Amino acid sequence: MKEAWLVQSPGNRCLLLFMLGWGATPNAVQQLPFPEGFDVVCYYDHRTLRPLAAEDFSCYERIYLFAWSFGVWVAEQSCQGLPLHRAVAVNGTPYPASPQYGLRLKVLQRTIRSVAALGGNAFKDEAAPEKYAPSGDFEEPSPQQQVEELDFLADACQKLPEQPHLPWHRAYIATRDEIFPPARMRAYWGELGRDFESYHFPFYTPSIVLNEL
């Protein structure tokens, strides 16, 4: 699991923590209009997992977690020890390999084979406008890295013991998500869920983040 600080200033007392999904880099959120007074850190490339220690973030008065896609499950594993002021899930659930609340296992297995054979990100929303593709300063993962990451996630989310669930405050559900079926996300999140008009990649809509701060 890699860490990247997009904003880090000694005077900031609030933290935006992004737990990104499979195949994503901080390019996904780098262009957001981050508010003043906030440091910003991203976690990505989940070929390994590690718990985040509360003492490493003790300088912050408030920590806001935004977990996207597979990052929702990763956050459940890694953020248990953090004093979260607000936790927001976006286009994902704590059960990514579930026929009820996530993806079918055979879809994950087929995706791994597709990436290995063809390269690229097989979870890309084919219907999403190309102008919404993330770009920025971080090198995109190679097909081999994507295979390794998804292979690890697909295996770990079925074998690791379930953690107590984080205190999620909101879950955003993109109505045009072609990766995590919206109906399954609604089934899991219930009253916490909020539909919004978007694709699986949500961060071209800054209000998803800014309205929660």
Secondary structure, DSSP 8 states (H G I E B T S, - for coil): -EEEEEE--TT--EEEEEE--TT--GGGTTTS---TTEEEEEEE--SS-----GGGGTT-SEEEEEEETTHHHHHHHH-TTS--SEEEEES--S-TT-TTTS--HHHHHHHHHHHHHH-S-TTS-TTS-GGGS--SSS----HHHHHHHHHHHHHHHHHS---------EEEEETT-SSS-HHHHHHHHGGGEEEES--S--TT-THHHHTT-
